[in-house]
Amino acid sequence: MKYTNHALILGVLAVVLIAGCVGQSVAKDCGTDITCFTTAANTCSPAKVTISSENFTMAQEITGTTGTNCGLTVAMTAPIAAQATCSIPMNMTMEGEVSQQIFCQYCTGTMIDLLRSAGQC
């Protein structure tokens, strides 16, 4: 009985530790503050921002690091719906907005397909 209790406690602790290690960080909501998003991008810390103008609405989210890469998702809702999923090497400078060359090289999705069909990638 004594060993069963110890095994149960160790099992619960192991599950808690593993869940804590593999749990995803909650993305900081920067709202429309590009400076907040840029700060998070410099360290690949999870964050999200919405950028709007007369011509478009776009949501960007840094999903965090995977190995030596930084994850980024981009979703445009206006004037057309398109998305991209990116895995950008950490040694690339991420300063809020990723350059189009980096974007075209390290991202996939309908947004990249549209850029390629327009000769922009």
RAGIHU-V936300 format. One line per field, one symbol per residue. ss: DSSP state (a for helix, b for strand, c for the rest). phi: phi as a letter, one per 30 degrees, with the letter a starting at -180 (. if undefined). A space follows every 50 residues. Layout:
# RAGIHU-V936300
ss->???
phi->???
This chain:
# RAGIHU-V936300
ss->caaaaaaaaaaaaaaaaaaaaacccccbbccccaaaaaaaaaacccbbbb bbccccbbbbbbbbbbccbbbbbbbbbbcccbbbbbbbbcccccccccca aaaaaabbcaaaaaaaacccc
phi->.ddddddddddddddddddddcddddddddicdddeddedddchdeabbc cbbdcabbcbbdcjdbicccdbcbbccbdbdabbbbbceddddccicddd ddeddcbbkdddeddddcicb
